[in-house]
């Protein structure tokens, strides 16, 4: 994925391909976490971390991933206590779902970077995908959604969190020009 001149993953072509690779790695990590739990999820996260190392942005990605992990843990634990979600045998958000939030954090500066300059669009897409993510997870037996209509609360929370997060990150680390399309 490096440029022929040995540079980092920057420039028009490599950045676009890197974003596609990041999307693929996140999808792999999502499936690994939902189906395989912590062990498989760790393998997916290791691949995503390797991507961050190769891109030369590990420090920034770890900061975002850590923030996403804390936020995700708080949200998914709240959903348990509010009766919106039920993770079998869990009193707090299980490790594998927190790992998914870490994966999201490891995508923000890559495949999700264009949403930093369009935070409302990023929030809308996150809100639309929230119910789907949990319902697909339910089909794999990873989570139970006792009252699917309450996923509207999750969607609203994702809208707020992702809007705020993308807007905040645009200030801290603006989107590279080649990703603003």
C-alpha positions, 0 to 999 in steps of 0.5 A, spaced: 500 500 500 505 504 500 507 509 494 513 507 489 517 512 492 516 509 499 512 514 502 506 513 507 499 512 505 498 519 502 496 522 495 490 521 491 490 513 489 493 510 495 489 514 500 483 511 496 485 504 496 487 505 503 480 507 505 477 501 501 482 496 505 480 500 512 473 498 510 474 491 508 478 490 515 473 493 519 467 489 516 472 483 517 473 485 524 465 486 525 464 479 523 470 476 527 467 480 533 460 478 532 461 471 530 467 469 534 467 474 540 474 476 543 479 471 540 477 472 533 475 480 534 482 481 537 485 478 530 481 483 526 483 489 531 490 486 530 490 487 522 486 494 523 492 496 528 497 493 523 494 498 518 494 504 522 502 502 523 503 502 516 499 508 515 504 512 520 498 514 524 498 509 530 498 515 535 492 519 532 488 512 531 489 510 538 486 516 541 480 516 537 479 508 538 480 509 546 475 515 546 470 510 542 471 504 546 469 508 552 463 511 549 461 505 546 462 501 553 458 507 556 452 506 551 452 499 550 452 498 558 446 503 558 442 499 553 443 493 557 440 497 563 434 500 559 432 494 557 433 496 550 439 490 548 440 484 552 447 481 551 447 473 554 449 473 561 452 480 561 451 486 566 455 491 562 457 491 555 461 485 553 468 486 551 467 484 543 462 490 543 467 494 546 472 491 540 467 493 535 467 500 537 475 500 537 474 498 530 470 504 529 475 508 532 480 505 528 476 507 521 475 514 523 481 517 520 481 513 514 474 510 511 470 515 515 474 521 514 470 524 509 465 525 515 469 529 519 467 535 514 460 533 514 458 531 521 451 531 520 451 526 514 456 522 518 451 522 524 445 520 519 448 514 516 450 512 523 443 513 526 440 509 520 445 503 521 445 503 528 438 498 528 441 494 522 447 493 526 444 490 532 439 486 528 444 483 524 448 481 531 441 478 534 441 474 528 447 471 529 445 470 537 450 475 539 445 480 542 438 480 543 433 486 542 427 485 546 423 491 543 426 493 536 422 499 536 426 502 542 432 501 537 430 508 535 433 511 542 440 507 540 439 511 533 438 517 536 444 517 541 448 514 535 446 520 531 448 525 537 455 521 538 457 521 531 455 528 529 459 531 535 465 526 534 466 527 527 465 535 528 470 535 534 475 531 530 474 536 524 477 541 528 483 536 531 485 533 525 482 536 518 480 531 512 486 531 507 484 534 501 484 528 497 478 525 501 474 531 500 469 529 494 
